[in-house]
Amino acid sequence: MTLITSHQNHKIKQIRALRQRKHRAAQGLFVVEGIRHVGEAVEAGAPLEYLLYAPDLLTSSYAHNLIQQISQTNIPTFTTTAEIFTSLTEKEHPQGILAVAHQNLSSLDQLNPINFLWGVALVSPQDPGNLGAILRTIDAAGADGLMVLENSVDIFHPTAVRASMGALFWKPVVYTSFKEFSSWVAANRYHVYASSTHGETDYTDAVYTSPAILLMGSEREGLTKDQSEICETVVRLPMKGKTTSLNLSVSAGILLYQMQRDLGETA
């Protein structure tokens, strides 16, 4: 293991640069920080470029075992000081371990009703926390993956990676246009369900049939008329209080578990 003691080390500079989307896109890499997240990446067999940890910050026996496990592979492992590691993280109390991983997105032509029975498509989500949380809920509910349509936040944003709680390494994520998504849906005969305050069907009354996609609009704009028109059913979540809408990830969670009622047995 190589000890890194300089802020000017090229790997330290690289990790800092990977906070920005343009550098993540150019290098095809992203940062996975935290014991649980790195552990999920290793368990899933995610392609890791290298591991960096600060021995003085590690207090978990699981983390030490994880490092031992990684050291027996061909993944390069580096150590650094607590001070340098802390400068790399956005967390107030870093756990002392991170990995630089290769981005691994799926494409639409890899997915079909056999390997993608039901999932979620989001149009232009802008909040990385929402994106990661929805992917985490997809995993928890037993759905098959996530499609991100049009201009949106990056799933490899540090906040999205953390919010996914490891689901990023287990579930396929596709970035595509709405036009390509619409063609794929029609070709594979998916049933598309949407959520809107203008929906005519209460979400508890809808009957969900596989293969199925839950289509949701952006946090601010919702779905356009053209996007709603490809949907078989547009459901609504009843709002009993003074607020007029729910957080995107909360809405997705409610609807995913309602869909699980009909689709869970066949998934």
Contacts in CASP RR format, 6 or more apart in sequence:
PFRMAT RR
TARGET T0000
AUTHOR 0000-0000-0000
METHOD contacts of the structure
MODEL  1
MTLITSHQNHKIKQIRALRQRKHRAAQGLFVVEGIRHVGEAVEAGAPLEY
LLYAPDLLTSSYAHNLIQQISQTNIPTFTTTAEIFTSLTEKEHPQGILAV
AHQNLSSLDQLNPINFLWGVALVSPQDPGNLGAILRTIDAAGADGLMVLE
NSVDIFHPTAVRASMGALFWKPVVYTSFKEFSSWVAANRYHVYASSTHGE
TDYTDAVYTSPAILLMGSEREGLTKDQSEICETVVRLPMKGKTTSLNLSV
SAGILLYQMQRDLGETA
1 71 0 8 1.000
1 77 0 8 1.000
1 78 0 8 1.000
1 79 0 8 1.000
2 78 0 8 1.000
2 79 0 8 1.000
3 78 0 8 1.000
3 79 0 8 1.000
3 80 0 8 1.000
4 11 0 8 1.000
4 12 0 8 1.000
4 52 0 8 1.000
4 78 0 8 1.000
4 79 0 8 1.000
4 80 0 8 1.000
4 84 0 8 1.000
5 80 0 8 1.000
5 81 0 8 1.000
5 84 0 8 1.000
6 12 0 8 1.000
6 84 0 8 1.000
7 84 0 8 1.000
7 87 0 8 1.000
11 50 0 8 1.000
11 52 0 8 1.000
11 78 0 8 1.000
11 100 0 8 1.000
12 80 0 8 1.000
12 84 0 8 1.000
12 88 0 8 1.000
14 27 0 8 1.000
14 29 0 8 1.000
14 100 0 8 1.000
15 31 0 8 1.000
15 52 0 8 1.000
15 88 0 8 1.000
15 98 0 8 1.000
15 100 0 8 1.000
16 88 0 8 1.000
17 23 0 8 1.000
18 24 0 8 1.000
18 27 0 8 1.000
18 29 0 8 1.000
18 30 0 8 1.000
18 31 0 8 1.000
18 100 0 8 1.000
19 31 0 8 1.000
19 158 0 8 1.000
21 154 0 8 1.000
21 156 0 8 1.000
21 157 0 8 1.000
24 30 0 8 1.000
24 103 0 8 1.000
24 154 0 8 1.000
24 156 0 8 1.000
25 154 0 8 1.000
28 102 0 8 1.000
28 103 0 8 1.000
29 49 0 8 1.000
29 100 0 8 1.000
29 101 0 8 1.000
29 102 0 8 1.000
29 103 0 8 1.000
30 100 0 8 1.000
30 101 0 8 1.000
30 103 0 8 1.000
30 156 0 8 1.000
30 158 0 8 1.000
30 161 0 8 1.000
31 98 0 8 1.000
31 99 0 8 1.000
31 100 0 8 1.000
31 101 0 8 1.000
31 158 0 8 1.000
31 161 0 8 1.000
32 38 0 8 1.000
32 41 0 8 1.000
32 46 0 8 1.000
32 48 0 8 1.000
32 98 0 8 1.000
32 99 0 8 1.000
32 100 0 8 1.000
32 101 0 8 1.000
32 161 0 8 1.000
33 89 0 8 1.000
33 91 0 8 1.000
33 94 0 8 1.000
33 95 0 8 1.000
33 97 0 8 1.000
33 98 0 8 1.000
33 158 0 8 1.000
33 161 0 8 1.000
33 162 0 8 1.000
34 94 0 8 1.000
34 95 0 8 1.000
34 96 0 8 1.000
34 97 0 8 1.000
34 98 0 8 1.000
35 60 0 8 1.000
35 62 0 8 1.000
35 63 0 8 1.000
35 66 0 8 1.000
35 95 0 8 1.000
35 97 0 8 1.000
36 165 0 8 1.000
36 166 0 8 1.000
37 161 0 8 1.000
37 162 0 8 1.000
37 165 0 8 1.000
37 166 0 8 1.000
38 51 0 8 1.000
38 66 0 8 1.000
38 97 0 8 1.000
38 98 0 8 1.000
38 99 0 8 1.000
39 66 0 8 1.000
40 165 0 8 1.000
40 166 0 8 1.000
40 169 0 8 1.000
40 170 0 8 1.000
41 48 0 8 1.000
41 99 0 8 1.000
41 101 0 8 1.000
41 166 0 8 1.000
41 169 0 8 1.000
42 48 0 8 1.000
42 66 0 8 1.000
42 69 0 8 1.000
42 70 0 8 1.000
43 169 0 8 1.000
44 166 0 8 1.000
44 169 0 8 1.000
44 170 0 8 1.000
45 169 0 8 1.000
46 101 0 8 1.000
46 102 0 8 1.000
46 104 0 8 1.000
46 169 0 8 1.000
47 101 0 8 1.000
47 102 0 8 1.000
47 104 0 8 1.000
48 70 0 8 1.000
48 75 0 8 1.000
48 99 0 8 1.000
48 100 0 8 1.000
48 101 0 8 1.000
48 102 0 8 1.000
49 75 0 8 1.000
49 76 0 8 1.000
49 99 0 8 1.000
49 100 0 8 1.000
49 101 0 8 1.000
49 102 0 8 1.000
50 75 0 8 1.000
50 76 0 8 1.000
50 77 0 8 1.000
50 78 0 8 1.000
50 99 0 8 1.000
50 100 0 8 1.000
51 67 0 8 1.000
51 70 0 8 1.000
51 75 0 8 1.000
51 76 0 8 1.000
51 77 0 8 1.000
51 78 0 8 1.000
51 97 0 8 1.000
51 98 0 8 1.000
51 99 0 8 1.000
52 77 0 8 1.000
52 78 0 8 1.000
52 79 0 8 1.000
52 80 0 8 1.000
52 85 0 8 1.000
52 97 0 8 1.000
52 98 0 8 1.000
52 99 0 8 1.000
52 100 0 8 1.000
53 63 0 8 1.000
53 67 0 8 1.000
53 77 0 8 1.000
53 78 0 8 1.000
53 79 0 8 1.000
53 80 0 8 1.000
53 85 0 8 1.000
53 96 0 8 1.000
53 97 0 8 1.000
53 98 0 8 1.000
54 79 0 8 1.000
54 80 0 8 1.000
54 81 0 8 1.000
54 82 0 8 1.000
54 84 0 8 1.000
54 85 0 8 1.000
54 86 0 8 1.000
54 94 0 8 1.000
54 96 0 8 1.000
54 97 0 8 1.000
55 79 0 8 1.000
56 81 0 8 1.000
56 82 0 8 1.000
57 82 0 8 1.000
57 85 0 8 1.000
57 86 0 8 1.000
57 94 0 8 1.000
57 95 0 8 1.000
57 96 0 8 1.000
57 97 0 8 1.000
58 64 0 8 1.000
58 67 0 8 1.000
58 95 0 8 1.000
58 96 0 8 1.000
58 97 0 8 1.000
60 95 0 8 1.000
63 95 0 8 1.000
63 96 0 8 1.000
63 97 0 8 1.000
66 97 0 8 1.000
67 77 0 8 1.000
67 97 0 8 1.000
70 77 0 8 1.000
71 77 0 8 1.000
82 96 0 8 1.000
85 94 0 8 1.000
85 96 0 8 1.000
85 98 0 8 1.000
86 94 0 8 1.000
88 94 0 8 1.000
88 98 0 8 1.000
89 96 0 8 1.000
89 98 0 8 1.000
90 158 0 8 1.000
103 156 0 8 1.000
105 155 0 8 1.000
105 173 0 8 1.000
105 174 0 8 1.000
105 175 0 8 1.000
106 172 0 8 1.000
106 173 0 8 1.000
106 174 0 8 1.000
107 174 0 8 1.000
107 176 0 8 1.000
108 147 0 8 1.000
108 174 0 8 1.000
108 176 0 8 1.000
108 180 0 8 1.000
108 181 0 8 1.000
108 184 0 8 1.000
110 172 0 8 1.000
111 172 0 8 1.000
111 174 0 8 1.000
111 184 0 8 1.000
112 188 0 8 1.000
113 188 0 8 1.000
113 189 0 8 1.000
113 190 0 8 1.000
113 210 0 8 1.000
113 211 0 8 1.000
115 144 0 8 1.000
116 144 0 8 1.000
116 145 0 8 1.000
116 172 0 8 1.000
116 211 0 8 1.000
117 144 0 8 1.000
117 210 0 8 1.000
117 211 0 8 1.000
117 212 0 8 1.000
117 263 0 8 1.000
117 266 0 8 1.000
117 267 0 8 1.000
118 143 0 8 1.000
118 144 0 8 1.000
118 208 0 8 1.000
118 210 0 8 1.000
118 211 0 8 1.000
118 212 0 8 1.000
118 213 0 8 1.000
118 214 0 8 1.000
118 259 0 8 1.000
118 263 0 8 1.000
118 267 0 8 1.000
119 138 0 8 1.000
119 143 0 8 1.000
119 144 0 8 1.000
119 145 0 8 1.000
119 146 0 8 1.000
119 147 0 8 1.000
119 212 0 8 1.000
119 213 0 8 1.000
119 214 0 8 1.000
120 134 0 8 1.000
120 138 0 8 1.000
120 143 0 8 1.000
120 145 0 8 1.000
120 146 0 8 1.000
120 147 0 8 1.000
120 213 0 8 1.000
120 214 0 8 1.000
120 215 0 8 1.000
120 216 0 8 1.000
120 252 0 8 1.000
120 256 0 8 1.000
121 146 0 8 1.000
121 147 0 8 1.000
121 148 0 8 1.000
121 149 0 8 1.000
121 181 0 8 1.000
121 192 0 8 1.000
121 213 0 8 1.000
121 214 0 8 1.000
121 215 0 8 1.000
121 216 0 8 1.000
122 131 0 8 1.000
122 134 0 8 1.000
122 146 0 8 1.000
122 147 0 8 1.000
122 148 0 8 1.000
122 149 0 8 1.000
122 152 0 8 1.000
122 216 0 8 1.000
122 217 0 8 1.000
122 218 0 8 1.000
122 248 0 8 1.000
123 149 0 8 1.000
123 150 0 8 1.000
123 152 0 8 1.000
123 178 0 8 1.000
123 215 0 8 1.000
123 216 0 8 1.000
123 217 0 8 1.000
123 218 0 8 1.000
123 222 0 8 1.000
123 223 0 8 1.000
123 227 0 8 1.000
124 149 0 8 1.000
124 150 0 8 1.000
124 151 0 8 1.000
124 152 0 8 1.000
124 217 0 8 1.000
124 218 0 8 1.000
124 221 0 8 1.000
125 131 0 8 1.000
125 134 0 8 1.000
125 148 0 8 1.000
125 152 0 8 1.000
125 153 0 8 1.000
125 217 0 8 1.000
125 218 0 8 1.000
125 219 0 8 1.000
125 248 0 8 1.000
126 152 0 8 1.000
126 153 0 8 1.000
126 218 0 8 1.000
126 219 0 8 1.000
126 220 0 8 1.000
127 153 0 8 1.000
127 219 0 8 1.000
127 248 0 8 1.000
128 153 0 8 1.000
128 154 0 8 1.000
128 155 0 8 1.000
128 157 0 8 1.000
128 158 0 8 1.000
128 159 0 8 1.000
128 160 0 8 1.000
128 163 0 8 1.000
129 159 0 8 1.000
129 160 0 8 1.000
129 163 0 8 1.000
129 249 0 8 1.000
130 163 0 8 1.000
130 219 0 8 1.000
130 247 0 8 1.000
130 248 0 8 1.000
130 249 0 8 1.000
131 148 0 8 1.000
131 152 0 8 1.000
131 153 0 8 1.000
131 155 0 8 1.000
131 157 0 8 1.000
131 160 0 8 1.000
131 163 0 8 1.000
132 155 0 8 1.000
132 159 0 8 1.000
132 160 0 8 1.000
132 161 0 8 1.000
132 163 0 8 1.000
132 164 0 8 1.000
132 167 0 8 1.000
132 168 0 8 1.000
132 249 0 8 1.000
133 163 0 8 1.000
133 164 0 8 1.000
133 249 0 8 1.000
134 146 0 8 1.000
134 248 0 8 1.000
134 249 0 8 1.000
134 252 0 8 1.000
134 253 0 8 1.000
135 145 0 8 1.000
135 146 0 8 1.000
135 155 0 8 1.000
135 160 0 8 1.000
135 163 0 8 1.000
135 164 0 8 1.000
135 167 0 8 1.000
135 168 0 8 1.000
135 171 0 8 1.000
135 173 0 8 1.000
136 163 0 8 1.000
136 164 0 8 1.000
136 165 0 8 1.000
136 166 0 8 1.000
136 167 0 8 1.000
137 249 0 8 1.000
137 252 0 8 1.000
137 253 0 8 1.000
137 256 0 8 1.000
138 144 0 8 1.000
138 145 0 8 1.000
138 146 0 8 1.000
138 167 0 8 1.000
138 171 0 8 1.000
138 256 0 8 1.000
139 166 0 8 1.000
139 167 0 8 1.000
139 170 0 8 1.000
139 171 0 8 1.000
141 253 0 8 1.000
141 256 0 8 1.000
141 257 0 8 1.000
141 259 0 8 1.000
141 260 0 8 1.000
142 260 0 8 1.000
142 264 0 8 1.000
142 267 0 8 1.000
143 256 0 8 1.000
143 259 0 8 1.000
143 260 0 8 1.000
143 263 0 8 1.000
143 267 0 8 1.000
144 171 0 8 1.000
144 172 0 8 1.000
144 267 0 8 1.000
145 171 0 8 1.000
145 172 0 8 1.000
145 173 0 8 1.000
146 155 0 8 1.000
146 171 0 8 1.000
146 172 0 8 1.000
146 173 0 8 1.000
146 174 0 8 1.000
147 173 0 8 1.000
147 174 0 8 1.000
147 175 0 8 1.000
147 176 0 8 1.000
147 181 0 8 1.000
147 213 0 8 1.000
148 155 0 8 1.000
148 173 0 8 1.000
148 174 0 8 1.000
148 175 0 8 1.000
148 176 0 8 1.000
149 176 0 8 1.000
149 177 0 8 1.000
149 178 0 8 1.000
149 181 0 8 1.000
150 177 0 8 1.000
150 178 0 8 1.000
152 175 0 8 1.000
152 218 0 8 1.000
153 160 0 8 1.000
154 160 0 8 1.000
155 161 0 8 1.000
155 164 0 8 1.000
155 168 0 8 1.000
155 173 0 8 1.000
155 175 0 8 1.000
160 168 0 8 1.000
161 168 0 8 1.000
176 184 0 8 1.000
178 226 0 8 1.000
178 227 0 8 1.000
182 230 0 8 1.000
184 190 0 8 1.000
185 192 0 8 1.000
185 213 0 8 1.000
185 230 0 8 1.000
186 230 0 8 1.000
188 211 0 8 1.000
189 211 0 8 1.000
190 211 0 8 1.000
190 212 0 8 1.000
190 213 0 8 1.000
191 208 0 8 1.000
191 209 0 8 1.000
191 210 0 8 1.000
191 211 0 8 1.000
191 212 0 8 1.000
191 213 0 8 1.000
191 232 0 8 1.000
192 212 0 8 1.000
192 213 0 8 1.000
192 215 0 8 1.000
192 230 0 8 1.000
192 231 0 8 1.000
192 232 0 8 1.000
193 206 0 8 1.000
193 208 0 8 1.000
193 212 0 8 1.000
193 213 0 8 1.000
193 214 0 8 1.000
193 215 0 8 1.000
193 231 0 8 1.000
193 232 0 8 1.000
193 233 0 8 1.000
193 234 0 8 1.000
193 235 0 8 1.000
193 255 0 8 1.000
193 259 0 8 1.000
194 214 0 8 1.000
194 215 0 8 1.000
194 216 0 8 1.000
194 217 0 8 1.000
194 223 0 8 1.000
194 227 0 8 1.000
194 228 0 8 1.000
194 231 0 8 1.000
194 233 0 8 1.000
194 234 0 8 1.000
194 235 0 8 1.000
195 203 0 8 1.000
195 214 0 8 1.000
195 216 0 8 1.000
195 234 0 8 1.000
195 235 0 8 1.000
195 236 0 8 1.000
195 237 0 8 1.000
195 251 0 8 1.000
195 255 0 8 1.000
196 222 0 8 1.000
196 223 0 8 1.000
196 228 0 8 1.000
196 234 0 8 1.000
196 235 0 8 1.000
196 236 0 8 1.000
197 236 0 8 1.000
197 239 0 8 1.000
197 244 0 8 1.000
197 245 0 8 1.000
198 234 0 8 1.000
198 236 0 8 1.000
199 234 0 8 1.000
199 235 0 8 1.000
199 236 0 8 1.000
200 234 0 8 1.000
200 236 0 8 1.000
201 233 0 8 1.000
201 234 0 8 1.000
201 235 0 8 1.000
201 236 0 8 1.000
202 235 0 8 1.000
202 236 0 8 1.000
202 238 0 8 1.000
203 235 0 8 1.000
203 236 0 8 1.000
203 237 0 8 1.000
203 254 0 8 1.000
203 255 0 8 1.000
203 258 0 8 1.000
204 258 0 8 1.000
205 235 0 8 1.000
206 233 0 8 1.000
206 235 0 8 1.000
206 258 0 8 1.000
207 262 0 8 1.000
208 258 0 8 1.000
208 259 0 8 1.000
208 261 0 8 1.000
208 262 0 8 1.000
208 263 0 8 1.000
209 262 0 8 1.000
210 263 0 8 1.000
210 266 0 8 1.000
210 267 0 8 1.000
212 259 0 8 1.000
212 263 0 8 1.000
214 252 0 8 1.000
214 255 0 8 1.000
214 256 0 8 1.000
214 259 0 8 1.000
215 223 0 8 1.000
215 227 0 8 1.000
215 230 0 8 1.000
215 231 0 8 1.000
216 222 0 8 1.000
216 223 0 8 1.000
216 248 0 8 1.000
216 251 0 8 1.000
216 252 0 8 1.000
217 223 0 8 1.000
217 227 0 8 1.000
217 248 0 8 1.000
218 248 0 8 1.000
219 247 0 8 1.000
219 248 0 8 1.000
228 234 0 8 1.000
235 255 0 8 1.000
237 246 0 8 1.000
237 251 0 8 1.000
237 254 0 8 1.000
237 255 0 8 1.000
239 245 0 8 1.000
239 246 0 8 1.000
245 251 0 8 1.000
246 254 0 8 1.000
260 267 0 8 1.000
END
